[in-house]
Amino acid sequence: MNVVDSCGWIEYLIDGPNAAFFAAAIEDEEELVVPALSLLEVCRWVLRRSGKDGALRAVEAMSRGRAAALDAALAVEVARVSVERDLPLADSVILATAYSHGAVLWTQDEHFEGLPDVRYKAKVREAK
């Protein structure tokens, strides 16, 4: 199973420098778990930049995976992960969702670097 962090989805959708890194996980739809929070974050990001049509295309792409709701049991696990790993709340939701599904987390968010069951690739910073 695979969970792609919101930043990975955005990188893939805009065909950014690390898009190929996330492609394998995103395109393996049978093994893809999509946290509700990722759907919210990506939809919001795309809506701001590309409008309603772009957001609908992003939601359609993300809906090919298995949706993972944030229920009460997961919320308790998120709190534990957040305190144990000293992670921001949103990152804790993504990580706890991945762990609850026995999934590998794919990300370019440095908060996750070095954690178990995380595939991390550093974000390519654009030159100014």
N, CA, C and O atoms as a DFTB+ gen file, in Angstrom:
512 C
 N C O
     1  1       0.843      -1.177       0.000
     2  2       0.000       0.000       0.000
     3  2       0.890       1.242       0.000
     4  3       2.008       1.231       0.516
     5  1       0.363       2.306      -0.591
     6  2       1.088       3.571      -0.698
     7  2       0.191       4.744      -0.324
     8  3      -0.989       4.779      -0.672
     9  1       0.769       5.696       0.385
    10  2       0.139       6.990       0.647
    11  2       1.097       8.043       0.102
    12  3       2.291       8.019       0.401
    13  1       0.572       8.959      -0.692
    14  2       1.382      10.053      -1.219
    15  2       0.988      11.316      -0.466
    16  3      -0.186      11.683      -0.413
    17  1       1.975      11.967       0.109
    18  2       1.748      13.207       0.838
    19  2       1.200      14.266      -0.122
    20  3       1.400      14.178      -1.334
    21  1       0.518      15.248       0.419
    22  2      -0.079      16.312      -0.394
    23  2       0.941      16.982      -1.303
    24  3       0.651      17.267      -2.464
    25  1       2.129      17.231      -0.779
    26  2       3.169      17.873      -1.583
    27  2       3.567      16.990      -2.764
    28  3       3.931      17.502      -3.823
    29  1       3.503      15.685      -2.592
    30  2       3.801      14.759      -3.680
    31  2       2.736      14.777      -4.758
    32  3       3.041      14.724      -5.949
    33  1       1.487      14.853      -4.332
    34  2       0.392      14.971      -5.295
    35  2       0.546      16.240      -6.120
    36  3       0.408      16.216      -7.343
    37  1       0.830      17.338      -5.449
    38  2       0.978      18.611      -6.165
    39  2       2.151      18.527      -7.139
    40  3       2.039      18.964      -8.284
    41  1       3.253      17.977      -6.697
    42  2       4.430      17.822      -7.558
    43  2       4.075      17.001      -8.803
    44  3       4.481      17.336      -9.915
    45  1       3.324      15.940      -8.601
    46  2       2.908      15.079      -9.710
    47  2       1.947      15.813     -10.650
    48  3       2.096      15.746     -11.870
    49  1       0.979      16.501     -10.089
    50  2      -0.037      17.181     -10.900
    51  2       0.536      18.325     -11.733
    52  3       0.058      18.591     -12.836
    53  1       1.558      19.003     -11.208
    54  2       2.158      20.109     -11.965
    55  2       3.348      19.644     -12.798
    56  3       3.998      20.448     -13.466
    57  1       3.630      18.339     -12.756
    58  2       4.774      17.764     -13.463
    59  2       6.072      18.466     -13.053
    60  3       6.884      18.866     -13.887
    61  1       6.227      18.597     -11.745
    62  2       7.422      19.225     -11.194
    63  2       8.641      18.323     -11.300
    64  3       8.539      17.199     -11.793
    65  1       9.793      18.802     -10.845
    66  2      11.047      18.050     -10.962
    67  2      11.021      16.658     -10.312
    68  3      11.727      15.759     -10.768
    69  1      10.222      16.468      -9.259
    70  2      10.147      15.164      -8.592
    71  2       8.903      14.363      -8.984
    72  3       8.577      13.377      -8.324
    73  1       8.214      14.764     -10.032
    74  2       6.975      14.082     -10.435
    75  2       7.189      12.589     -10.684
    76  3       6.367      11.767     -10.277
    77  1       8.270      12.244     -11.340
    78  2       8.533      10.833     -11.647
    79  2       8.697       9.999     -10.378
    80  3       8.323       8.826     -10.351
    81  1       9.253      10.598      -9.333
    82  2       9.416       9.893      -8.054
    83  2       8.062       9.452      -7.510
    84  3       7.944       8.355      -6.963
    85  1       7.042      10.291      -7.653
    86  2       5.716       9.991      -7.114
    87  2       4.845       9.187      -8.076
    88  3       3.853       8.589      -7.659
    89  1       5.203       9.168      -9.341
    90  2       4.358       8.533     -10.365
    91  2       4.076       7.065     -10.064
    92  3       2.934       6.624     -10.187
    93  1       5.083       6.311      -9.678
    94  2       4.884       4.874      -9.442
    95  2       3.820       4.627      -8.377
    96  3       2.961       3.760      -8.539
    97  1       3.879       5.387      -7.292
    98  2       2.912       5.205      -6.202
    99  2       1.522       5.681      -6.614
   100  3       0.529       5.014      -6.323
   101  1       1.442       6.816      -7.281
   102  2       0.144       7.373      -7.667
   103  2      -0.527       6.536      -8.754
   104  3      -1.740       6.331      -8.722
   105  1       0.239       6.067      -9.686
   106  2      -0.334       5.338     -10.813
   107  2      -0.666       3.883     -10.492
   108  3      -1.339       3.219     -11.281
   109  1      -0.209       3.380      -9.356
   110  2      -0.582       2.041      -8.896
   111  2      -1.859       2.170      -8.057
   112  3      -1.829       2.051      -6.833
   113  1      -2.970       2.413      -8.741
   114  2      -4.228       2.767      -8.092
   115  2      -4.763       1.685      -7.157
   116  3      -5.457       1.999      -6.190
   117  1      -4.456       0.429      -7.426
   118  2      -4.925      -0.670      -6.564
   119  2      -4.273      -0.615      -5.184
   120  3      -4.844      -1.103      -4.208
   121  1      -3.101      -0.034      -5.101
   122  2      -2.343       0.035      -3.845
   123  2      -2.350       1.429      -3.221
   124  3      -1.681       1.660      -2.214
   125  1      -3.094       2.350      -3.806
   126  2      -3.065       3.744      -3.387
   127  2      -4.140       4.060      -2.352
   128  3      -5.321       3.785      -2.566
   129  1      -3.718       4.640      -1.228
   130  2      -4.616       5.115      -0.175
   131  2      -4.509       6.641      -0.157
   132  3      -3.409       7.191      -0.128
   133  1      -5.652       7.314      -0.174
   134  2      -5.670       8.777      -0.222
   135  2      -6.325       9.315       1.047
   136  3      -7.542       9.218       1.204
   137  1      -5.525       9.884       1.957
   138  2      -6.102      10.480       3.165
   139  2      -7.030      11.643       2.813
   140  3      -6.756      12.416       1.895
   141  1      -8.123      11.754       3.554
   142  2      -9.067      12.847       3.331
   143  2      -8.362      14.201       3.421
   144  3      -8.690      15.117       2.667
   145  1      -7.407      14.334       4.326
   146  2      -6.687      15.587       4.469
   147  2      -5.898      15.931       3.207
   148  3      -5.827      17.100       2.826
   149  1      -5.313      14.947       2.564
   150  2      -4.590      15.199       1.312
   151  2      -5.535      15.714       0.245
   152  3      -5.209      16.644      -0.493
   153  1      -6.698      15.107       0.167
   154  2      -7.692      15.562      -0.804
   155  2      -8.045      17.025      -0.545
   156  3      -8.115      17.825      -1.477
   157  1      -8.263      17.368       0.707
   158  2      -8.588      18.751       1.073
   159  2      -7.444      19.699       0.707
   160  3      -7.670      20.724       0.064
   161  1      -6.231      19.363       1.109
   162  2      -5.091      20.255       0.867
   163  2      -4.825      20.456      -0.623
   164  3      -4.603      21.579      -1.076
   165  1      -4.849      19.363      -1.378
   166  2      -4.560      19.450      -2.809
   167  2      -5.678      20.186      -3.535
   168  3      -5.411      21.039      -4.382
   169  1      -6.918      19.866      -3.215
   170  2      -8.050      20.539      -3.850
   171  2      -7.978      22.043      -3.597
   172  3      -8.184      22.838      -4.513
   173  1      -7.694      22.422      -2.388
   174  2      -7.592      23.844      -2.029
   175  2      -6.462      24.518      -2.796
   176  3      -6.641      25.616      -3.321
   177  1      -5.310      23.878      -2.865
   178  2      -4.143      24.425      -3.556
   179  2      -4.457      24.627      -5.045
   180  3      -4.185      25.687      -5.609
   181  1      -5.033      23.592      -5.668
   182  2      -5.337      23.670      -7.101
   183  2      -6.449      24.681      -7.358
   184  3      -6.389      25.431      -8.332
   185  1      -7.443      24.707      -6.512
   186  2      -8.555      25.653      -6.668
   187  2      -8.039      27.093      -6.692
   188  3      -8.489      27.902      -7.503
   189  1      -7.110      27.404      -5.818
   190  2      -6.539      28.761      -5.763
   191  2      -5.753      29.114      -7.018
   192  3      -5.742      30.271      -7.438
   193  1      -5.100      28.132      -7.616
   194  2      -4.212      28.407      -8.744
   195  2      -4.841      28.156     -10.107
   196  3      -4.498      28.822     -11.084
   197  1      -5.753      27.206     -10.177
   198  2      -6.289      26.804     -11.482
   199  2      -7.801      26.877     -11.571
   200  3      -8.373      26.638     -12.635
   201  1      -8.450      27.202     -10.476
   202  2      -9.900      27.313     -10.502
   203  2     -10.613      25.980     -10.353
   204  3     -10.006      24.940     -10.097
   205  1     -11.909      26.054     -10.521
   206  2     -12.789      24.914     -10.266
   207  2     -12.494      23.716     -11.176
   208  3     -12.464      22.579     -10.706
   209  1     -12.280      23.958     -12.464
   210  2     -12.033      22.849     -13.390
   211  2     -10.761      22.089     -13.031
   212  3     -10.734      20.858     -13.053
   213  1      -9.707      22.835     -12.699
   214  2      -8.462      22.190     -12.284
   215  2      -8.632      21.394     -11.009
   216  3      -8.102      20.290     -10.877
   217  1      -9.374      21.958     -10.071
   218  2      -9.620      21.262      -8.805
   219  2     -10.412      19.986      -9.031
   220  3     -10.139      18.961      -8.406
   221  1     -11.383      20.045      -9.915
   222  2     -12.174      18.843     -10.218
   223  2     -11.308      17.760     -10.854
   224  3     -11.485      16.577     -10.560
   225  1     -10.381      18.145     -11.715
   226  2      -9.471      17.163     -12.322
   227  2      -8.557      16.543     -11.257
   228  3      -8.278      15.345     -11.296
   229  1      -8.096      17.357     -10.314
   230  2      -7.255      16.838      -9.237
   231  2      -8.032      15.856      -8.363
   232  3      -7.528      14.786      -8.021
   233  1      -9.253      16.223      -8.007
   234  2     -10.093      15.339      -7.193
   235  2     -10.363      14.039      -7.938
   236  3     -10.340      12.964      -7.338
   237  1     -10.619      14.128      -9.231
   238  2     -10.858      12.921     -10.033
   239  2      -9.635      12.004      -9.997
   240  3      -9.772      10.793      -9.821
   241  1      -8.451      12.570     -10.163
   242  2      -7.222      11.768     -10.132
   243  2      -7.031      11.114      -8.764
   244  3      -6.681       9.938      -8.673
   245  1      -7.261      11.880      -7.710
   246  2      -7.059      11.353      -6.363
   247  2      -8.113      10.321      -5.989
   248  3      -7.859       9.439      -5.169
   249  1      -9.283      10.428      -6.582
   250  2     -10.378       9.503      -6.273
   251  2     -10.168       8.120      -6.862
   252  3     -10.951       7.209      -6.589
   253  1      -9.139       7.948      -7.654
   254  2      -8.840       6.620      -8.213
   255  2      -8.238       5.702      -7.152
   256  3      -8.230       4.480      -7.304
   257  1      -7.736       6.306      -6.081
   258  2      -7.206       5.517      -4.973
   259  2      -8.303       5.224      -3.965
   260  3      -9.458       5.608      -4.155
   261  1      -7.935       4.548      -2.905
   262  2      -8.856       4.200      -1.826
   263  2      -8.918       5.350      -0.828
   264  3      -7.899       5.714      -0.242
   265  1     -10.088       5.920      -0.631
   266  2     -10.251       7.043       0.298
   267  2     -10.076       6.566       1.739
   268  3     -10.550       5.494       2.116
   269  1      -9.393       7.376       2.528
   270  2      -9.177       7.074       3.948
   271  2      -9.707       8.235       4.782
   272  3      -9.137       9.326       4.791
   273  1     -10.795       7.980       5.471
   274  2     -11.430       9.007       6.305
   275  2     -10.670       9.185       7.613
   276  3      -9.945       8.297       8.061
   277  1     -10.853      10.344       8.203
   278  2     -10.300      10.610       9.529
   279  2     -11.415      10.360      10.540
   280  3     -12.256      11.224      10.788
   281  1     -11.404       9.155      11.118
   282  2     -12.426       8.803      12.104
   283  2     -11.862       8.949      13.520
   284  3     -10.718       9.367      13.701
   285  1     -12.664       8.606      14.504
   286  2     -12.263       8.794      15.904
   287  2     -11.022       7.973      16.258
   288  3     -10.118       8.479      16.923
   289  1     -10.971       6.733      15.829
   290  2      -9.822       5.886      16.157
   291  2      -8.544       6.446      15.542
   292  3      -7.497       6.470      16.189
   293  1      -8.630       6.892      14.300
   294  2      -7.456       7.457      13.654
   295  2      -7.065       8.778      14.316
   296  3      -5.878       9.078      14.436
   297  1      -8.040       9.563      14.742
   298  2      -7.751      10.835      15.412
   299  2      -6.914      10.614      16.671
   300  3      -5.997      11.387      16.947
   301  1      -7.219       9.583      17.423
   302  2      -6.446       9.265      18.628
   303  2      -5.024       8.857      18.238
   304  3      -4.059       9.245      18.896
   305  1      -4.904       8.075      17.169
   306  2      -3.582       7.672      16.686
   307  2      -2.798       8.886      16.178
   308  3      -1.589       8.972      16.394
   309  1      -3.462       9.807      15.517
   310  2      -2.818      11.039      15.041
   311  2      -2.233      11.812      16.217
   312  3      -1.100      12.288      16.145
   313  1      -2.993      11.939      17.292
   314  2      -2.507      12.650      18.476
   315  2      -1.249      11.987      19.024
   316  3      -0.281      12.665      19.370
   317  1      -1.269      10.660      19.100
   318  2      -0.101       9.917      19.605
   319  2       1.109      10.142      18.706
   320  3       2.203      10.422      19.195
   321  1       0.918      10.022      17.405
   322  2       2.014      10.205      16.449
   323  2       2.563      11.628      16.531
   324  3       3.776      11.832      16.499
   325  1       1.685      12.586      16.633
   326  2       2.097      13.990      16.701
   327  2       2.986      14.253      17.910
   328  3       4.019      14.914      17.800
   329  1       2.575      13.729      19.068
   330  2       3.351      13.932      20.294
   331  2       4.648      13.137      20.248
   332  3       5.712      13.662      20.577
   333  1       4.563      11.866      19.836
   334  2       5.742      11.001      19.801
   335  2       6.807      11.489      18.833
   336  3       7.997      11.464      19.144
   337  1       6.380      11.927      17.669
   338  2       7.316      12.320      16.603
   339  2       7.557      13.825      16.535
   340  3       8.365      14.297      15.735
   341  1       6.851      14.573      17.381
   342  2       6.935      16.030      17.380
   343  2       6.695      16.596      15.980
   344  3       7.468      17.404      15.467
   345  1       5.595      16.141      15.387
   346  2       5.223      16.559      14.034
   347  2       4.044      17.515      14.073
   348  3       3.216      17.446      14.981
   349  1       3.961      18.411      13.090
   350  2       2.757      19.244      12.969
   351  2       1.534      18.354      12.761
   352  3       1.651      17.217      12.302
   353  1       0.385      18.874      13.097
   354  2      -0.848      18.087      13.053
   355  2      -1.137      17.504      11.671
   356  3      -1.423      16.312      11.557
   357  1      -1.069      18.318      10.623
   358  2      -1.374      17.811       9.274
   359  2      -0.428      16.674       8.890
   360  3      -0.864      15.664       8.337
   361  1       0.865      16.835       9.179
   362  2       1.827      15.773       8.890
   363  2       1.507      14.513       9.680
   364  3       1.669      13.400       9.180
   365  1       1.056      14.690      10.902
   366  2       0.695      13.542      11.741
   367  2      -0.497      12.790      11.183
   368  3      -0.547      11.562      11.262
   369  1      -1.458      13.510      10.619
   370  2      -2.622      12.859       9.994
   371  2      -2.159      11.990       8.835
   372  3      -2.586      10.843       8.709
   373  1      -1.296      12.525       7.997
   374  2      -0.813      11.781       6.828
   375  2      -0.025      10.548       7.271
   376  3      -0.253       9.450       6.761
   377  1       0.893      10.723       8.211
   378  2       1.720       9.603       8.670
   379  2       0.884       8.541       9.370
   380  3       1.054       7.351       9.101
   381  1      -0.008       8.941      10.254
   382  2      -0.845       7.968      10.965
   383  2      -1.757       7.223       9.995
   384  3      -2.017       6.034      10.177
   385  1      -2.238       7.909       8.978
   386  2      -3.071       7.239       7.965
   387  2      -2.251       6.186       7.232
   388  3      -2.718       5.069       7.013
   389  1      -1.039       6.541       6.857
   390  2      -0.179       5.562       6.176
   391  2       0.077       4.356       7.073
   392  3      -0.081       3.213       6.644
   393  1       0.468       4.610       8.305
   394  2       0.755       3.513       9.224
   395  2      -0.478       2.658       9.491
   396  3      -0.365       1.437       9.604
   397  1      -1.655       3.276       9.594
   398  2      -2.873       2.504       9.881
   399  2      -3.267       1.593       8.721
   400  3      -4.020       0.638       8.910
   401  1      -2.766       1.882       7.531
   402  2      -3.043       1.038       6.363
   403  2      -1.853       0.160       5.988
   404  3      -1.874      -0.517       4.960
   405  1      -0.819       0.174       6.823
   406  2       0.383      -0.604       6.512
   407  2       1.024      -0.133       5.223
   408  3       1.592      -0.927       4.473
   409  1       0.931       1.169       4.967
   410  2       1.383       1.732       3.698
   411  2       2.732       2.429       3.847
   412  3       3.137       2.823       4.941
   413  1       3.396       2.565       2.737
   414  2       4.609       3.373       2.635
   415  2       4.170       4.789       2.325
   416  3       3.291       4.998       1.489
   417  1       4.771       5.765       2.988
   418  2       4.484       7.165       2.739
   419  2       5.530       7.723       1.784
   420  3       6.732       7.617       2.027
   421  1       5.056       8.317       0.694
   422  2       5.910       8.944      -0.318
   423  2       5.830      10.453      -0.130
   424  3       4.734      11.014      -0.118
   425  1       6.974      11.120       0.017
   426  2       6.954      12.545       0.331
   427  2       8.236      13.244      -0.075
   428  3       9.268      12.620      -0.318
   429  1       8.132      14.571      -0.138
   430  2       9.317      15.419      -0.259
   431  2       9.335      16.428       0.888
   432  3      10.035      17.439       0.839
   433  1       8.551      16.129       1.916
   434  2       8.479      16.969       3.116
   435  2       9.563      16.519       4.088
   436  3       9.566      15.376       4.544
   437  1      10.477      17.426       4.398
   438  2      11.630      17.069       5.231
   439  2      11.263      16.626       6.644
   440  3      12.089      16.017       7.323
   441  1      10.037      16.918       7.110
   442  2       9.611      16.440       8.433
   443  2       9.644      14.912       8.529
   444  3       9.791      14.350       9.615
   445  1       9.506      14.252       7.380
   446  2       9.399      12.795       7.363
   447  2      10.720      12.081       7.082
   448  3      10.796      10.857       7.188
   449  1      11.746      12.827       6.730
   450  2      13.014      12.212       6.343
   451  2      13.540      11.321       7.463
   452  3      13.633      11.743       8.616
   453  1      13.882      10.082       7.108
   454  2      14.471       9.147       8.048
   455  2      13.486       8.326       8.864
   456  3      13.901       7.444       9.615
   457  1      12.187       8.595       8.736
   458  2      11.197       7.810       9.483
   459  2      10.977       6.460       8.813
   460  3      11.146       6.335       7.600
   461  1      10.597       5.441       9.600
   462  2      10.349       4.122       9.020
   463  2       9.187       4.156       8.026
   464  3       8.222       4.902       8.192
   465  1       9.311       3.334       7.000
   466  2       8.273       3.185       5.971
   467  2       7.960       4.491       5.257
   468  3       6.818       4.735       4.865
   469  1       8.972       5.325       5.090
   470  2       8.832       6.585       4.361
   471  2       9.828       6.585       3.209
   472  3      11.013       6.307       3.392
   473  1       9.329       6.901       2.026
   474  2      10.192       7.124       0.865
   475  2      10.273       8.636       0.684
   476  3       9.288       9.291       0.345
   477  1      11.448       9.165       0.914
   478  2      11.648      10.616       0.895
   479  2      12.588      11.001      -0.235
   480  3      13.616      10.361      -0.454
   481  1      12.222      12.046      -0.941
   482  2      13.105      12.645      -1.941
   483  2      13.064      14.144      -1.699
   484  3      11.994      14.752      -1.676
   485  1      14.229      14.730      -1.522
   486  2      14.300      16.163      -1.225
   487  2      13.658      16.981      -2.339
   488  3      13.822      16.688      -3.523
   489  1      12.933      17.997      -1.939
   490  2      12.290      18.905      -2.884
   491  2      13.364      19.661      -3.651
   492  3      14.348      20.128      -3.078
   493  1      13.159      19.769      -4.944
   494  2      14.079      20.516      -5.792
   495  2      13.706      21.979      -5.685
   496  3      12.607      22.374      -6.074
   497  1      14.603      22.774      -5.167
   498  2      14.353      24.214      -4.994
   499  2      14.707      24.926      -6.291
   500  3      15.771      24.716      -6.873
   501  1      13.785      25.770      -6.723
   502  2      14.035      26.531      -7.946
   503  2      15.010      27.658      -7.655
   504  3      14.944      28.299      -6.606
   505  1      15.918      27.892      -8.600
   506  2      16.882      28.978      -8.466
   507  2      16.163      30.316      -8.625
   508  3      15.229      30.449      -9.416
   509  1      16.614      31.289      -7.865
   510  2      15.990      32.627      -7.934
   511  2      16.711      33.511      -8.907
   512  3      16.327      34.665      -9.094
